[in-house]
Amino acid sequence: MLELVQQRGKAFAVSRAAVFGISMSTVETYYSRIIEKLKLDGMKALRRYAATFKP
């Protein structure tokens, strides 16, 4: 089950890279910087934050 979730997350990052025409490593770097700036615990926390964010 964990492998499936990890593969799905990786597929999402690959699709973001393709949409914006950038490399996968660039997407991962951006995710890392966002997580750091928001002082979150990781990708799961970032997804939770994004789902509940209200501008």
C-alpha positions as CSV (number, residue, x, y, z in Angstrom):
1,M,0.0,0.0,0.0
2,L,2.8,2.4,0.9
3,E,4.5,1.8,-2.4
4,L,1.3,2.6,-4.3
5,V,0.9,5.9,-2.4
6,Q,4.6,6.8,-3.1
7,Q,4.2,6.0,-6.8
8,R,1.1,8.1,-7.0
9,G,2.9,11.0,-5.3
10,K,5.8,10.7,-7.7
11,A,3.5,10.5,-10.7
12,F,1.9,13.8,-9.5
13,A,5.3,15.5,-9.3
14,V,6.2,14.1,-12.8
15,S,2.9,15.5,-14.2
16,R,3.6,18.9,-12.6
17,A,7.0,18.9,-14.2
18,A,5.6,18.1,-17.6
19,V,2.9,20.8,-17.3
20,F,5.4,23.5,-16.5
21,G,8.1,22.2,-18.7
22,I,10.7,21.8,-15.9
23,S,12.6,18.8,-14.5
24,M,11.4,16.6,-11.7
25,S,14.3,17.6,-9.5
26,T,13.1,21.3,-9.9
27,V,9.6,20.3,-8.7
28,E,11.0,18.5,-5.7
29,T,13.2,21.5,-4.9
30,Y,10.2,23.8,-5.0
31,Y,8.2,21.4,-2.8
32,S,11.1,21.3,-0.3
33,R,11.4,25.1,-0.2
34,I,7.7,25.6,0.3
35,I,7.6,23.0,3.1
36,E,10.6,24.7,4.8
37,K,9.1,28.3,4.5
38,L,5.8,27.2,5.8
39,K,7.5,25.3,8.6
40,L,5.7,22.1,7.8
41,D,6.7,18.5,8.7
42,G,6.7,17.1,5.2
43,M,4.7,16.5,2.0
44,K,1.7,15.1,3.9
45,A,1.5,18.3,5.9
46,L,1.8,20.3,2.8
47,R,-1.1,18.5,1.2
48,R,-3.2,19.0,4.3
49,Y,-2.3,22.7,4.3
50,A,-3.2,23.0,0.6
51,A,-6.5,21.3,1.1
52,T,-7.6,23.6,4.0
53,F,-6.0,26.8,2.7
54,K,-8.4,29.8,2.3
55,P,-6.9,33.0,0.9
